[in-house]
Amino acid sequence: MSDEQLAELGLRVGDRVRFRRRAGGHWQEGSVVGIEADGSLAIRDADGAWRALRAEQVEVQVRERRVTRWQPVLDRAGRDEQRRLF
């Protein structure tokens, strides 16, 4: 589970996410744990269960000014912005 791979998707360990197990299903919330060996996202759901999900199934919580919204992970990965410096 590489932090660099997560950064390429615009994610960090601990980011709040939501996902649907199938189209039309209800949203479940969780947090990013890392990247699985097969490239799927490792997510811990609200009940503490470990999930391995494809990036297209997941949305990440984004806070902009005073608004919180959800953004598809694949859209976030496509952003072209400067990385934070440590």
MODELLER restraints for C-alpha pairs under 7 A, 6 or more apart:
rsr = mdl.restraints
at = mdl.atoms
rsr.add(forms.Gaussian(group=physical.xy_distance, feature=features.Distance(at['CA:1:A'], at['CA:34:A']), mean=5.16, stdev=0.5))
rsr.add(forms.Gaussian(group=physical.xy_distance, feature=features.Distance(at['CA:1:A'], at['CA:35:A']), mean=4.70, stdev=0.5))
rsr.add(forms.Gaussian(group=physical.xy_distance, feature=features.Distance(at['CA:1:A'], at['CA:36:A']), mean=6.12, stdev=0.5))
rsr.add(forms.Gaussian(group=physical.xy_distance, feature=features.Distance(at['CA:2:A'], at['CA:34:A']), mean=6.84, stdev=0.5))
rsr.add(forms.Gaussian(group=physical.xy_distance, feature=features.Distance(at['CA:2:A'], at['CA:35:A']), mean=6.55, stdev=0.5))
rsr.add(forms.Gaussian(group=physical.xy_distance, feature=features.Distance(at['CA:6:A'], at['CA:12:A']), mean=5.96, stdev=0.5))
rsr.add(forms.Gaussian(group=physical.xy_distance, feature=features.Distance(at['CA:6:A'], at['CA:34:A']), mean=6.77, stdev=0.5))
rsr.add(forms.Gaussian(group=physical.xy_distance, feature=features.Distance(at['CA:6:A'], at['CA:35:A']), mean=6.84, stdev=0.5))
rsr.add(forms.Gaussian(group=physical.xy_distance, feature=features.Distance(at['CA:8:A'], at['CA:77:A']), mean=6.35, stdev=0.5))
rsr.add(forms.Gaussian(group=physical.xy_distance, feature=features.Distance(at['CA:9:A'], at['CA:73:A']), mean=6.78, stdev=0.5))
rsr.add(forms.Gaussian(group=physical.xy_distance, feature=features.Distance(at['CA:9:A'], at['CA:76:A']), mean=6.61, stdev=0.5))
rsr.add(forms.Gaussian(group=physical.xy_distance, feature=features.Distance(at['CA:9:A'], at['CA:77:A']), mean=4.19, stdev=0.5))
rsr.add(forms.Gaussian(group=physical.xy_distance, feature=features.Distance(at['CA:10:A'], at['CA:76:A']), mean=5.85, stdev=0.5))
rsr.add(forms.Gaussian(group=physical.xy_distance, feature=features.Distance(at['CA:10:A'], at['CA:77:A']), mean=5.28, stdev=0.5))
rsr.add(forms.Gaussian(group=physical.xy_distance, feature=features.Distance(at['CA:13:A'], at['CA:32:A']), mean=5.10, stdev=0.5))
rsr.add(forms.Gaussian(group=physical.xy_distance, feature=features.Distance(at['CA:13:A'], at['CA:33:A']), mean=5.22, stdev=0.5))
rsr.add(forms.Gaussian(group=physical.xy_distance, feature=features.Distance(at['CA:13:A'], at['CA:34:A']), mean=6.16, stdev=0.5))
rsr.add(forms.Gaussian(group=physical.xy_distance, feature=features.Distance(at['CA:14:A'], at['CA:31:A']), mean=5.23, stdev=0.5))
rsr.add(forms.Gaussian(group=physical.xy_distance, feature=features.Distance(at['CA:14:A'], at['CA:32:A']), mean=5.02, stdev=0.5))
rsr.add(forms.Gaussian(group=physical.xy_distance, feature=features.Distance(at['CA:14:A'], at['CA:33:A']), mean=6.35, stdev=0.5))
rsr.add(forms.Gaussian(group=physical.xy_distance, feature=features.Distance(at['CA:15:A'], at['CA:31:A']), mean=5.38, stdev=0.5))
rsr.add(forms.Gaussian(group=physical.xy_distance, feature=features.Distance(at['CA:15:A'], at['CA:32:A']), mean=5.38, stdev=0.5))
rsr.add(forms.Gaussian(group=physical.xy_distance, feature=features.Distance(at['CA:16:A'], at['CA:30:A']), mean=5.93, stdev=0.5))
rsr.add(forms.Gaussian(group=physical.xy_distance, feature=features.Distance(at['CA:16:A'], at['CA:31:A']), mean=4.58, stdev=0.5))
rsr.add(forms.Gaussian(group=physical.xy_distance, feature=features.Distance(at['CA:16:A'], at['CA:32:A']), mean=6.68, stdev=0.5))
rsr.add(forms.Gaussian(group=physical.xy_distance, feature=features.Distance(at['CA:16:A'], at['CA:60:A']), mean=6.03, stdev=0.5))
rsr.add(forms.Gaussian(group=physical.xy_distance, feature=features.Distance(at['CA:16:A'], at['CA:61:A']), mean=5.58, stdev=0.5))
rsr.add(forms.Gaussian(group=physical.xy_distance, feature=features.Distance(at['CA:17:A'], at['CA:29:A']), mean=5.73, stdev=0.5))
rsr.add(forms.Gaussian(group=physical.xy_distance, feature=features.Distance(at['CA:17:A'], at['CA:30:A']), mean=5.37, stdev=0.5))
rsr.add(forms.Gaussian(group=physical.xy_distance, feature=features.Distance(at['CA:17:A'], at['CA:31:A']), mean=5.48, stdev=0.5))
rsr.add(forms.Gaussian(group=physical.xy_distance, feature=features.Distance(at['CA:17:A'], at['CA:32:A']), mean=6.92, stdev=0.5))
rsr.add(forms.Gaussian(group=physical.xy_distance, feature=features.Distance(at['CA:17:A'], at['CA:58:A']), mean=6.66, stdev=0.5))
rsr.add(forms.Gaussian(group=physical.xy_distance, feature=features.Distance(at['CA:17:A'], at['CA:59:A']), mean=5.52, stdev=0.5))
rsr.add(forms.Gaussian(group=physical.xy_distance, feature=features.Distance(at['CA:17:A'], at['CA:60:A']), mean=4.30, stdev=0.5))
rsr.add(forms.Gaussian(group=physical.xy_distance, feature=features.Distance(at['CA:17:A'], at['CA:61:A']), mean=5.73, stdev=0.5))
rsr.add(forms.Gaussian(group=physical.xy_distance, feature=features.Distance(at['CA:18:A'], at['CA:27:A']), mean=6.08, stdev=0.5))
rsr.add(forms.Gaussian(group=physical.xy_distance, feature=features.Distance(at['CA:18:A'], at['CA:28:A']), mean=5.32, stdev=0.5))
rsr.add(forms.Gaussian(group=physical.xy_distance, feature=features.Distance(at['CA:18:A'], at['CA:29:A']), mean=4.17, stdev=0.5))
rsr.add(forms.Gaussian(group=physical.xy_distance, feature=features.Distance(at['CA:18:A'], at['CA:30:A']), mean=5.97, stdev=0.5))
rsr.add(forms.Gaussian(group=physical.xy_distance, feature=features.Distance(at['CA:18:A'], at['CA:58:A']), mean=5.83, stdev=0.5))
rsr.add(forms.Gaussian(group=physical.xy_distance, feature=features.Distance(at['CA:18:A'], at['CA:59:A']), mean=5.38, stdev=0.5))
rsr.add(forms.Gaussian(group=physical.xy_distance, feature=features.Distance(at['CA:18:A'], at['CA:60:A']), mean=6.48, stdev=0.5))
rsr.add(forms.Gaussian(group=physical.xy_distance, feature=features.Distance(at['CA:19:A'], at['CA:27:A']), mean=5.45, stdev=0.5))
rsr.add(forms.Gaussian(group=physical.xy_distance, feature=features.Distance(at['CA:19:A'], at['CA:28:A']), mean=5.40, stdev=0.5))
rsr.add(forms.Gaussian(group=physical.xy_distance, feature=features.Distance(at['CA:19:A'], at['CA:29:A']), mean=6.49, stdev=0.5))
rsr.add(forms.Gaussian(group=physical.xy_distance, feature=features.Distance(at['CA:19:A'], at['CA:57:A']), mean=5.71, stdev=0.5))
rsr.add(forms.Gaussian(group=physical.xy_distance, feature=features.Distance(at['CA:19:A'], at['CA:58:A']), mean=4.64, stdev=0.5))
rsr.add(forms.Gaussian(group=physical.xy_distance, feature=features.Distance(at['CA:19:A'], at['CA:59:A']), mean=6.35, stdev=0.5))
rsr.add(forms.Gaussian(group=physical.xy_distance, feature=features.Distance(at['CA:20:A'], at['CA:26:A']), mean=6.09, stdev=0.5))
rsr.add(forms.Gaussian(group=physical.xy_distance, feature=features.Distance(at['CA:20:A'], at['CA:27:A']), mean=5.05, stdev=0.5))
rsr.add(forms.Gaussian(group=physical.xy_distance, feature=features.Distance(at['CA:20:A'], at['CA:28:A']), mean=6.31, stdev=0.5))
rsr.add(forms.Gaussian(group=physical.xy_distance, feature=features.Distance(at['CA:20:A'], at['CA:57:A']), mean=6.29, stdev=0.5))
rsr.add(forms.Gaussian(group=physical.xy_distance, feature=features.Distance(at['CA:29:A'], at['CA:45:A']), mean=5.99, stdev=0.5))
rsr.add(forms.Gaussian(group=physical.xy_distance, feature=features.Distance(at['CA:29:A'], at['CA:46:A']), mean=6.09, stdev=0.5))
rsr.add(forms.Gaussian(group=physical.xy_distance, feature=features.Distance(at['CA:30:A'], at['CA:43:A']), mean=6.30, stdev=0.5))
rsr.add(forms.Gaussian(group=physical.xy_distance, feature=features.Distance(at['CA:30:A'], at['CA:44:A']), mean=5.38, stdev=0.5))
rsr.add(forms.Gaussian(group=physical.xy_distance, feature=features.Distance(at['CA:30:A'], at['CA:45:A']), mean=3.99, stdev=0.5))
rsr.add(forms.Gaussian(group=physical.xy_distance, feature=features.Distance(at['CA:30:A'], at['CA:46:A']), mean=5.30, stdev=0.5))
rsr.add(forms.Gaussian(group=physical.xy_distance, feature=features.Distance(at['CA:31:A'], at['CA:43:A']), mean=5.53, stdev=0.5))
rsr.add(forms.Gaussian(group=physical.xy_distance, feature=features.Distance(at['CA:31:A'], at['CA:44:A']), mean=5.45, stdev=0.5))
rsr.add(forms.Gaussian(group=physical.xy_distance, feature=features.Distance(at['CA:31:A'], at['CA:45:A']), mean=6.55, stdev=0.5))
rsr.add(forms.Gaussian(group=physical.xy_distance, feature=features.Distance(at['CA:32:A'], at['CA:42:A']), mean=6.20, stdev=0.5))
rsr.add(forms.Gaussian(group=physical.xy_distance, feature=features.Distance(at['CA:32:A'], at['CA:43:A']), mean=4.69, stdev=0.5))
rsr.add(forms.Gaussian(group=physical.xy_distance, feature=features.Distance(at['CA:32:A'], at['CA:44:A']), mean=6.57, stdev=0.5))
rsr.add(forms.Gaussian(group=physical.xy_distance, feature=features.Distance(at['CA:33:A'], at['CA:42:A']), mean=5.23, stdev=0.5))
rsr.add(forms.Gaussian(group=physical.xy_distance, feature=features.Distance(at['CA:33:A'], at['CA:43:A']), mean=5.26, stdev=0.5))
rsr.add(forms.Gaussian(group=physical.xy_distance, feature=features.Distance(at['CA:33:A'], at['CA:44:A']), mean=6.51, stdev=0.5))
rsr.add(forms.Gaussian(group=physical.xy_distance, feature=features.Distance(at['CA:34:A'], at['CA:41:A']), mean=6.13, stdev=0.5))
rsr.add(forms.Gaussian(group=physical.xy_distance, feature=features.Distance(at['CA:34:A'], at['CA:42:A']), mean=4.98, stdev=0.5))
rsr.add(forms.Gaussian(group=physical.xy_distance, feature=features.Distance(at['CA:35:A'], at['CA:41:A']), mean=4.77, stdev=0.5))
rsr.add(forms.Gaussian(group=physical.xy_distance, feature=features.Distance(at['CA:35:A'], at['CA:42:A']), mean=5.33, stdev=0.5))
rsr.add(forms.Gaussian(group=physical.xy_distance, feature=features.Distance(at['CA:36:A'], at['CA:42:A']), mean=5.86, stdev=0.5))
rsr.add(forms.Gaussian(group=physical.xy_distance, feature=features.Distance(at['CA:40:A'], at['CA:52:A']), mean=5.77, stdev=0.5))
rsr.add(forms.Gaussian(group=physical.xy_distance, feature=features.Distance(at['CA:40:A'], at['CA:53:A']), mean=5.32, stdev=0.5))
rsr.add(forms.Gaussian(group=physical.xy_distance, feature=features.Distance(at['CA:40:A'], at['CA:54:A']), mean=4.89, stdev=0.5))
rsr.add(forms.Gaussian(group=physical.xy_distance, feature=features.Distance(at['CA:40:A'], at['CA:55:A']), mean=6.54, stdev=0.5))
rsr.add(forms.Gaussian(group=physical.xy_distance, feature=features.Distance(at['CA:41:A'], at['CA:52:A']), mean=5.45, stdev=0.5))
rsr.add(forms.Gaussian(group=physical.xy_distance, feature=features.Distance(at['CA:41:A'], at['CA:53:A']), mean=5.21, stdev=0.5))
rsr.add(forms.Gaussian(group=physical.xy_distance, feature=features.Distance(at['CA:41:A'], at['CA:54:A']), mean=6.12, stdev=0.5))
rsr.add(forms.Gaussian(group=physical.xy_distance, feature=features.Distance(at['CA:41:A'], at['CA:55:A']), mean=6.32, stdev=0.5))
rsr.add(forms.Gaussian(group=physical.xy_distance, feature=features.Distance(at['CA:42:A'], at['CA:50:A']), mean=6.86, stdev=0.5))
rsr.add(forms.Gaussian(group=physical.xy_distance, feature=features.Distance(at['CA:42:A'], at['CA:51:A']), mean=5.71, stdev=0.5))
rsr.add(forms.Gaussian(group=physical.xy_distance, feature=features.Distance(at['CA:42:A'], at['CA:52:A']), mean=4.74, stdev=0.5))
rsr.add(forms.Gaussian(group=physical.xy_distance, feature=features.Distance(at['CA:42:A'], at['CA:53:A']), mean=6.70, stdev=0.5))
rsr.add(forms.Gaussian(group=physical.xy_distance, feature=features.Distance(at['CA:43:A'], at['CA:50:A']), mean=5.75, stdev=0.5))
rsr.add(forms.Gaussian(group=physical.xy_distance, feature=features.Distance(at['CA:43:A'], at['CA:51:A']), mean=4.98, stdev=0.5))
rsr.add(forms.Gaussian(group=physical.xy_distance, feature=features.Distance(at['CA:43:A'], at['CA:52:A']), mean=6.28, stdev=0.5))
rsr.add(forms.Gaussian(group=physical.xy_distance, feature=features.Distance(at['CA:44:A'], at['CA:50:A']), mean=4.57, stdev=0.5))
rsr.add(forms.Gaussian(group=physical.xy_distance, feature=features.Distance(at['CA:44:A'], at['CA:51:A']), mean=6.00, stdev=0.5))
rsr.add(forms.Gaussian(group=physical.xy_distance, feature=features.Distance(at['CA:55:A'], at['CA:73:A']), mean=6.01, stdev=0.5))
rsr.add(forms.Gaussian(group=physical.xy_distance, feature=features.Distance(at['CA:55:A'], at['CA:74:A']), mean=6.46, stdev=0.5))
rsr.add(forms.Gaussian(group=physical.xy_distance, feature=features.Distance(at['CA:56:A'], at['CA:73:A']), mean=6.69, stdev=0.5))
rsr.add(forms.Gaussian(group=physical.xy_distance, feature=features.Distance(at['CA:56:A'], at['CA:74:A']), mean=6.23, stdev=0.5))
rsr.add(forms.Gaussian(group=physical.xy_distance, feature=features.Distance(at['CA:58:A'], at['CA:72:A']), mean=6.13, stdev=0.5))
rsr.add(forms.Gaussian(group=physical.xy_distance, feature=features.Distance(at['CA:58:A'], at['CA:73:A']), mean=5.95, stdev=0.5))
rsr.add(forms.Gaussian(group=physical.xy_distance, feature=features.Distance(at['CA:59:A'], at['CA:70:A']), mean=5.79, stdev=0.5))
rsr.add(forms.Gaussian(group=physical.xy_distance, feature=features.Distance(at['CA:59:A'], at['CA:71:A']), mean=5.11, stdev=0.5))
rsr.add(forms.Gaussian(group=physical.xy_distance, feature=features.Distance(at['CA:59:A'], at['CA:72:A']), mean=4.12, stdev=0.5))
rsr.add(forms.Gaussian(group=physical.xy_distance, feature=features.Distance(at['CA:59:A'], at['CA:73:A']), mean=5.22, stdev=0.5))
rsr.add(forms.Gaussian(group=physical.xy_distance, feature=features.Distance(at['CA:60:A'], at['CA:70:A']), mean=5.49, stdev=0.5))
rsr.add(forms.Gaussian(group=physical.xy_distance, feature=features.Distance(at['CA:60:A'], at['CA:71:A']), mean=5.34, stdev=0.5))
rsr.add(forms.Gaussian(group=physical.xy_distance, feature=features.Distance(at['CA:60:A'], at['CA:72:A']), mean=6.27, stdev=0.5))
rsr.add(forms.Gaussian(group=physical.xy_distance, feature=features.Distance(at['CA:60:A'], at['CA:73:A']), mean=6.04, stdev=0.5))
rsr.add(forms.Gaussian(group=physical.xy_distance, feature=features.Distance(at['CA:61:A'], at['CA:68:A']), mean=6.86, stdev=0.5))
rsr.add(forms.Gaussian(group=physical.xy_distance, feature=features.Distance(at['CA:61:A'], at['CA:69:A']), mean=5.83, stdev=0.5))
rsr.add(forms.Gaussian(group=physical.xy_distance, feature=features.Distance(at['CA:61:A'], at['CA:70:A']), mean=4.66, stdev=0.5))
rsr.add(forms.Gaussian(group=physical.xy_distance, feature=features.Distance(at['CA:61:A'], at['CA:71:A']), mean=6.46, stdev=0.5))
rsr.add(forms.Gaussian(group=physical.xy_distance, feature=features.Distance(at['CA:62:A'], at['CA:68:A']), mean=5.69, stdev=0.5))
rsr.add(forms.Gaussian(group=physical.xy_distance, feature=features.Distance(at['CA:62:A'], at['CA:69:A']), mean=5.35, stdev=0.5))
rsr.add(forms.Gaussian(group=physical.xy_distance, feature=features.Distance(at['CA:62:A'], at['CA:70:A']), mean=5.87, stdev=0.5))
rsr.add(forms.Gaussian(group=physical.xy_distance, feature=features.Distance(at['CA:62:A'], at['CA:71:A']), mean=6.72, stdev=0.5))
rsr.add(forms.Gaussian(group=physical.xy_distance, feature=features.Distance(at['CA:63:A'], at['CA:69:A']), mean=6.46, stdev=0.5))
